[in-house]
Amino acid sequence: MLPEWGIHNIFMKLLKNIIDKLSIKRDATMSITASGRDWLRGTNADDASNKLVAPYSQCAWIYVAISVLAESVAHIPFRISKGRGKGEMLVDSGPVFELFRNPHPTISRALFWQTLVSWEALRGEFFVAPLNEAGQPVPLGRRNAVKPCQMLPLNPDCFAHIVSGHEIVGWRFSGQELESPVQAQVLLPEELVHWRNFNPYLFWRGLSPLSVALLPATADYAAAQFMKGLMINNGDAGVIVTSEEMFDTTQREQFVAALNDRKRRAGTADRPLFLWGKTKVEKPTISSADLQFLENRKLSRQEIGAVFKVPESMMGFAGQQSALSAGSAIEQDRLTFIENTIGGLCRRLEAAMEPIIKSFDPMLDGWFDLDSLPIMQAARRDRMVTAAQAFGMGVPFNELNQVYDLGFESLPWGNKGYVASSLREVGSGSEKSAPVTESAQSVHVDALTERFLQLLDAPPSPGHPPKATDKNGAELNRRDARDAEKDRLSEPLQ
């Protein structure tokens, strides 16, 4: 029989062995990642790089479409005036002017508008926090409240709405220190400017256009990955090895190593491969569907551009369209894009910024000066030419100003139509022309004479006689023709 201390030692050793085995198993399990386990099982690794997880940074068409929208709005001057239309007074100084010229110490004016437009395109909404000099939220719409000195756009993903009694009572902001310039806090609705798109599934939040364009963006990303792998593999879609005998593990590793050595790097010729036995290497051909990935990328680009309302010519793809129309189609696309897409986007931004502007003075208005763009000025010149032609036909000026949106004020005489004084009603026989004075008749005769002499000096044209003739058909020299023409034109006008 073992002594008590012996039993105790055996028990402790057994317990230590069990703990060591459990710890080794735990460490081995924790050290193997998900990709490592997939590799050991021979399955495909679920790599995040093979998935579209960040469309703005992974899909070229998403980035281009949103960048075109954001940069187009950022380049338009934002005006602040007291009143609109006739008698407006532009504000070019003061706190509200400085606020929109320098929204935040870390954000410039152009970056401020780009951020708002980008968040609306990516998330269907944007948040702007009006802050005081100390960086604290400022409530809007209250009397004698502190005027905002800064405006800071915030990430919509960090906001969670707080609803009580079917009303928004607050917003919970959960920004991290390394990701957000504002600490986590709960904000009141009047301490934020929230603008959202229509969302039939959630009333309080906006529907993102990106969610609609996500399917074509995913297809385009997959096509780009396929082309990338094809190019890296020297255009080879892989091989299939067949053999009458089954390879063991060592032979299989040797064969795979030989194939990898043959396709060692992209851009170099394939190395020869020597096989033994009855082993065959079959190269599968690319199907017709795989060969259409370039055309599929073009269709995906068009679909993404349609979702964000950006024409292809604005995304940098208008070679054939420009060649067929000599550039006029691109200019028309640009004008339509500015008038419809950018114009509507600017109106929404003006409405969103109205509470901040009105907090300084209820009479102030903020608006984007679209008419200052060169393409809008060129379009106005074209409308002016068309309106001038219509005005010459007797259309009143005020009516043309309204129809063609010329931007002029209504004039007192603009409701009447005017035509040239030399025009007369066709078929009017009752009205006789005014008598012609002797001086006017002389001027008329001299002008006709000079014109006739110019015709005589000009070379003969087809269908006309080369020389002047008298009544009998005889040719007249230059002096006789001049005298005869003077005698004829000296007769009184009827």
C-alpha positions in Angstrom: 0.0 0.0 0.0 1.4 3.4 -1.1 1.8 6.0 1.6 -0.4 9.1 1.6 2.3 11.3 0.1 2.9 8.9 -2.8 -0.8 9.0 -3.7 -0.7 12.7 -3.6 2.3 13.0 -5.9 0.7 10.6 -8.4 -2.6 12.6 -8.4 -0.7 15.9 -8.9 1.3 14.5 -11.8 -1.9 13.2 -13.5 -3.6 16.5 -13.0 -0.6 18.4 -14.5 -0.5 16.1 -17.5 -4.2 16.8 -18.2 -3.8 20.5 -17.8 -0.8 20.5 -20.2 -2.7 18.6 -22.8 -5.7 20.9 -22.6 -3.5 24.0 -22.9 -1.6 22.6 -25.9 -4.9 21.7 -27.6 -6.2 25.2 -26.8 -3.1 26.9 -28.1 -3.1 24.9 -31.3 -6.8 25.7 -31.9 -6.3 29.4 -31.3 -3.2 29.6 -33.4 -4.9 28.3 -36.5 -6.9 30.9 -38.3 -10.0 30.4 -40.4 -8.0 30.7 -43.6 -5.5 28.1 -42.2 -8.2 25.6 -41.4 -9.7 26.1 -44.9 -6.2 25.5 -46.4 -5.8 22.3 -44.3 -9.2 21.1 -45.4 -8.4 22.0 -49.1 -11.4 24.4 -49.4 -11.4 28.0 -50.6 -10.4 30.5 -48.1 -13.0 33.1 -47.2 -10.8 36.0 -47.9 -12.2 39.5 -47.4 -10.3 40.7 -50.4 -12.4 38.5 -52.6 -15.6 40.2 -51.4 -17.0 43.6 -52.1 -17.1 44.9 -48.5 -16.2 48.6 -49.2 -17.8 49.6 -52.6 -16.5 53.2 -52.5 -12.9 52.0 -52.4 -13.2 48.7 -54.3 -15.5 49.5 -57.3 -14.1 52.0 -59.7 -17.5 53.0 -61.1 -18.9 53.7 -57.6 -16.0 55.9 -56.8 -16.1 57.8 -60.1 -19.9 58.4 -60.0 -19.9 59.7 -56.4 -16.7 61.8 -57.0 -18.3 63.5 -60.1 -21.4 64.4 -58.0 -19.4 65.7 -55.1 -16.8 67.7 -57.1 -19.4 69.2 -59.3 -21.3 70.6 -56.3 -18.1 71.7 -54.5 -17.1 73.9 -57.5 -20.4 75.9 -57.5 -20.2 79.2 -55.6 -22.6 79.3 -52.6 -24.2 82.7 -52.1 -25.9 84.2 -49.1 -28.2 87.1 -49.7 -30.9 89.1 -47.9 -34.0 88.4 -50.0 -34.2 86.7 -53.4 -35.0 88.0 -56.8 -35.5 91.7 -57.4 -33.7 93.8 -54.8 -31.6 91.1 -53.2 -28.5 92.1 -51.3 -25.5 89.7 -51.3 -23.8 89.2 -48.0 -20.0 89.2 -48.4 -19.0 89.6 -44.8 -20.1 88.8 -41.3 -20.4 85.7 -39.2 -22.6 83.7 -41.5 -20.4 84.4 -44.5 -17.3 83.3 -42.5 -19.1 80.2 -41.3 -19.8 78.9 -44.8 -16.4 80.0 -46.1 -14.6 78.1 -43.3 -17.0 75.5 -41.9 -14.6 73.9 -39.5 -10.8 74.1 -38.7 -10.3 70.6 -40.1 -12.6 70.9 -43.1 -12.4 73.4 -46.0 -15.4 74.7 -47.9 -15.0 72.3 -50.8 -14.5 69.3 -48.6 -17.6 70.2 -46.6 -19.9 70.1 -49.6 -18.1 67.0 -51.0 -18.7 65.2 -47.6 -22.4 66.0 -47.6 -22.9 64.9 -51.2 -20.8 61.7 -50.7 -22.7 60.7 -47.5 -26.0 61.2 -49.3 -24.9 59.0 -52.2 -23.4 56.3 -49.9 -26.0 56.2 -47.1 -29.0 58.2 -48.4 -28.6 60.8 -45.6 -26.2 63.1 -43.9 -25.8 64.8 -40.5 -24.3 68.2 -39.7 -23.6 69.3 -36.2 -23.6 73.1 -35.6 -21.0 73.8 -32.9 -19.8 76.8 -30.9 -16.2 77.9 -30.4 -15.7 75.3 -27.7 -16.9 72.5 -30.1 -20.2 71.9 -28.2 -23.5 71.4 -30.0 -25.6 74.5 -30.5 -29.5 74.1 -30.6 -31.1 75.7 -33.6 -34.4 77.5 -33.8 -34.3 78.9 -30.3 -34.5 82.6 -29.5 -31.4 84.3 -28.1 -29.5 81.0 -28.7 -25.7 81.0 -29.3 -25.0 81.3 -33.0 -23.0 78.4 -34.5 -19.3 79.1 -35.3 -18.5 75.7 -36.8 -20.3 73.0 -38.9 -19.1 69.5 -38.8 -20.5 66.6 -41.0 -20.6 63.3 -39.1 -20.7 59.7 -40.2 -24.4 58.4 -40.5 -23.2 54.9 -39.5 -22.5 56.1 -36.0 -26.0 57.4 -35.4 -28.9 55.5 -33.9 -32.4 57.1 -33.7 -34.2 57.3 -30.3 -38.0 57.2 -30.8 -40.6 57.7 -28.1 -44.3 58.1 -28.7 -43.8 57.9 -32.5 -41.5 60.9 -32.5 -37.7 61.4 -32.7 -36.5 62.5 -29.2 -32.8 62.1 -29.8 -29.9 60.6 -31.6 -27.3 58.4 -30.0 -23.8 59.1 -31.5 -21.3 56.3 -30.9 -18.1 57.6 -32.6 -14.8 56.2 -31.6 -11.9 58.4 -30.6 -9.7 57.3 -33.5 -12.5 57.5 -36.1 -14.6 60.5 -35.1 -13.8 64.2 -34.2 -16.7 64.2 -31.7 -17.0 62.0 -28.6 -19.9 59.6 -28.1 -23.0 61.4 -26.8 -26.7 61.8 -27.1 -27.9 64.7 -29.2 -31.3 66.4 -29.4 -33.0 66.7 -32.8 -32.5 70.5 -32.8 -28.8 70.0 -32.2 -28.4 68.3 -35.6 -29.2 69.0 -39.2 -30.5 65.7 -40.6 -31.4 65.4 -44.3 -32.5 62.1 -45.8 -33.8 60.5 -49.0 -37.2 58.8 -49.3 -37.2 55.4 -47.6 -40.3 53.2 -47.8 -38.9 50.7 -45.3 -37.8 53.0 -42.4 -39.3 56.4 -42.0 -36.6 57.9 -39.8 -33.6 57.0 -42.0 -32.8 57.6 -45.7 -32.5 54.9 -48.4 -29.0 54.7 -49.9 -28.6 54.7 -53.7 -25.6 52.5 -53.1 -27.9 49.7 -51.9 -29.6 49.8 -55.3 -26.3 49.8 -57.2 -24.7 47.1 -55.0 -25.7 44.3 -57.3 -24.0 45.7 -60.5 -21.1 46.8 -58.3 -20.6 43.3 -57.0 -20.8 41.8 -60.5 -18.3 44.4 -61.8 -15.9 43.6 -58.9 -16.1 39.9 -59.6 -15.4 40.6 -63.3 -12.4 42.7 -62.4 -11.1 40.0 -60.0 -11.5 37.4 -62.8 -9.5 39.6 -65.2 -6.9 40.2 -62.6 -6.4 36.4 -62.0 -6.3 35.7 -65.7 -3.6 38.3 -66.3 -1.5 37.2 -63.3 -1.7 33.6 -64.6 -0.5 34.6 -68.0 -4.0 34.2 -69.5 -4.2 30.5 -68.3 -7.5 29.4 -66.7 -5.8 26.5 -65.0 -5.1 22.9 -65.9 -6.6 19.5 -65.3 -4.2 16.5 -64.7 -5.4 13.0 -65.6 -3.6 9.8 -64.9 -4.4 6.1 -65.0 -2.6 5.6 -61.7 -3.4 7.3 -58.4 -0.7 9.6 -57.1 0.5 9.4 -53.6 1.1 12.5 -51.5 4.7 12.9 -52.4 4.1 12.5 -56.2 1.2 14.9 -56.0 3.3 17.6 -54.3 6.1 17.1 -56.8 3.7 17.5 -59.7 2.0 20.6 -58.3 5.5 22.1 -57.6 6.4 21.4 -61.3 3.2 23.2 -62.5 3.8 26.2 -60.2 7.4 26.4 -61.4 6.1 26.5 -65.0 3.8 29.4 -64.1 6.2 31.1 -61.8 5.6 34.8 -62.7 3.3 36.9 -64.9 4.7 38.5 -68.0 7.3 35.7 -68.8 7.1 32.7 -71.1 5.9 29.4 -69.7 8.6 26.9 -68.9 8.6 23.4 -70.4 7.1 20.7 -68.3 8.3 17.0 -68.5 5.9 14.3 -67.5 6.4 10.6 -67.0 4.0 7.6 -67.2 0.6 8.0 -68.6 -0.1 11.4 -67.2 -1.9 14.1 -69.3 -2.3 17.8 -68.7 -5.5 19.2 -70.2 -6.1 22.9 -70.5 -9.7 23.9 -70.1 -10.9 26.6 -72.5 -12.7 29.7 -71.4 -16.4 29.7 -72.0 -18.2 32.3 -74.0 -19.8 33.7 -70.9 -16.3 34.2 -69.4 -15.2 36.0 -72.5 -18.0 38.5 -72.1 -16.7 39.9 -68.9 -15.6 43.1 -70.6 -19.0 43.7 -72.0 -20.5 42.9 -68.7 -18.4 45.5 -67.0 -19.7 48.0 -69.5 -23.3 47.1 -68.7 -22.5 47.3 -65.0 -21.0 50.8 -65.5 -24.1 52.0 -67.3 -26.4 50.6 -64.6 -24.3 52.3 -61.8 -24.3 55.6 -63.7 -28.1 55.4 -64.1 -28.6 54.8 -60.4 -26.5 57.9 -59.4 -27.9 59.8 -62.4 -24.4 60.4 -63.9 -24.0 60.0 -67.7 -21.2 58.0 -69.1 -19.6 61.0 -70.7 -19.2 62.6 -67.2 -17.5 59.4 -66.0 -14.9 59.6 -68.7 -16.3 57.1 -71.3 -17.4 59.0 -74.4 -15.0 58.2 -77.2 -17.5 56.8 -79.7 -20.1 59.4 -78.8 -17.7 62.2 -79.2 -16.5 60.9 -82.6 -20.0 60.7 -84.0 -21.2 64.1 -82.8 -18.0 66.2 -82.8 -18.4 66.9 -79.1 -21.9 68.3 -79.2 -23.4 65.3 -77.5 -21.0 65.5 -74.6 -21.8 69.2 -74.1 -25.5 68.4 -74.2 -25.0 65.6 -71.6 -23.0 68.0 -69.4 -25.7 70.6 -69.6 -28.5 68.1 -68.8 -26.4 66.8 -65.9 -26.0 70.2 -64.5 -29.6 71.3 -64.9 -31.3 68.1 -63.7 -29.0 66.1 -61.4 -26.8 68.9 -59.9 -29.6 71.5 -59.9 -31.8 69.2 -57.9 -29.0 68.2 -55.6 -28.2 71.9 -54.9 -31.9 72.6 -54.1 -31.8 69.8 -51.5 -28.6 71.1 -49.9 -30.1 74.6 -49.8 -33.1 73.4 -47.9 -30.9 71.4 -45.5 -28.7 74.4 -44.6 -31.7 76.7 -44.2 -32.1 76.3 -40.4 -28.4 77.2 -39.9 -28.7 80.3 -42.1 -32.0 81.4 -40.6 -30.5 81.2 -37.1 -28.5 84.3 -37.9 -31.3 86.3 -39.6 -34.7 85.1 -40.8 -34.3 87.3 -43.9 -31.2 85.5 -45.1 -31.2 82.9 -47.9 -28.5 80.6 -49.1 -28.3 79.4 -52.7 -25.9 77.9 -55.2 -25.1 80.2 -58.1 -25.6 77.8 -61.0 -25.8 80.6 -63.5 -22.2 81.5 -62.8 -21.0 78.2 -64.4 -19.5 78.7 -67.9 -21.7 76.0 -69.4 -24.9 77.7 -68.0 -23.7 81.0 -69.4 -23.2 79.4 -72.8 -26.7 77.9 -72.6 -28.2 81.3 -71.7 -26.4 82.9 -74.7 -28.1 80.3 -77.0 -31.4 81.1 -75.4 -30.8 84.8 -76.0 -30.2 84.2 -79.7 -33.4 82.3 -80.0 -35.3 84.9 -78.0 -34.0 87.7 -80.2 -35.3 85.9 -83.3 -38.7 85.5 -81.7 -38.7 89.1 -80.6 -38.1 90.2 -84.2 -41.3 88.3 -85.1 -43.3 90.4 -82.7 -43.4 88.2 -79.5 -43.4 90.5 -76.4 -40.2 90.7 -74.4 -41.8 89.8 -71.0 -43.3 86.6 -72.5 -39.9 85.6 -74.0 -38.2 86.3 -70.7 -40.6 83.9 -68.9 -40.5 81.2 -71.6 -36.8 81.1 -72.1 -35.8 81.9 -68.5 -33.6 84.8 -69.5 -33.3 86.1 -66.0 -34.3 89.7 -66.7 -36.8 91.8 -64.9 -40.2 92.5 -66.3 -40.1 95.8 -68.3 -43.1 98.3 -68.6 -43.0 98.1 -72.4 -42.4 94.3 -72.4 -46.0 93.3 -72.9 -46.2 94.8 -76.4 -44.9 93.2 -79.6 -42.7 95.1 -82.0 -41.9 94.5 -85.7 -39.6 96.2 -88.2 -41.1 99.5 -89.6 -40.4 98.4 -93.2 -42.9 95.5 -92.9 -46.4 95.8 -94.4 -49.4 93.6 -94.5 -49.4 91.2 -97.5 -52.2 91.9 -100.0 -53.1 95.3 -98.6 -54.0 97.4 -101.7 -55.9 100.1 -99.9 -52.9 101.6 -98.3 -50.5 103.6 -100.5 -46.9 104.0 -99.9 -45.6 107.4 -98.7 -44.4 109.8 -101.5 -40.7 109.7 -102.2 -38.9 113.0 -102.0 -36.5 114.2 -104.7 -33.4 113.8 -102.5 -34.4 110.3 -101.5 -35.0 109.5 -105.2 -31.5 110.8 -106.1 -29.8 108.7 -103.4 -31.8 105.7 -104.7 -30.6 106.3 -108.3 -27.0 106.7 -107.3 -27.0 103.5 -105.3 -28.6 101.5 -108.1 -26.1 103.0 -110.6 -23.1 102.0 -108.5 -24.5 98.5 -108.1 -25.1 98.3 -111.8 -21.5 99.3 -112.5 -20.2 96.7 -110.1 -22.2 94.1 -112.0 -20.7 95.3 -115.3 -17.1 95.0 -113.9 -17.8 91.5 -112.5 -17.0 88.5 -114.8 -20.1 87.0 -116.5 -21.9 84.3 -114.7 -23.6 81.3 -116.3 -27.1 82.0 -117.5 -26.6 85.7 -118.0 -25.6 87.7 -121.1 -22.0 88.8 -121.1 -22.7 92.3 -122.3 -25.5 94.9 -122.0 -27.7 95.4 -125.1 -30.1 98.1 -126.3 -33.7 97.5 -127.3 -32.7 96.2 -130.7 -30.3 93.7 -129.2 -27.1 95.5 -130.2 -24.2 95.4 -127.7 -23.5 98.6 -125.8 -20.1 99.7 -124.6 -19.5 100.7 -120.9 -20.2 104.4 -121.4 -23.4 103.9 -123.5 -24.7 101.3 -121.0 -24.1 103.8 -118.1 -26.0 106.6 -119.9 -28.9 104.3 -120.7 -29.2 103.1 -117.2 -29.1 106.6 -115.8 -31.9 107.7 -118.1 -34.0 104.7 -117.1 -33.5 105.2 -113.4 -34.1 109.0 -113.7 -37.7 108.4 -114.4 -40.1 109.1 -111.4 -40.7 106.1 -109.2 -44.2 104.7 -109.2 
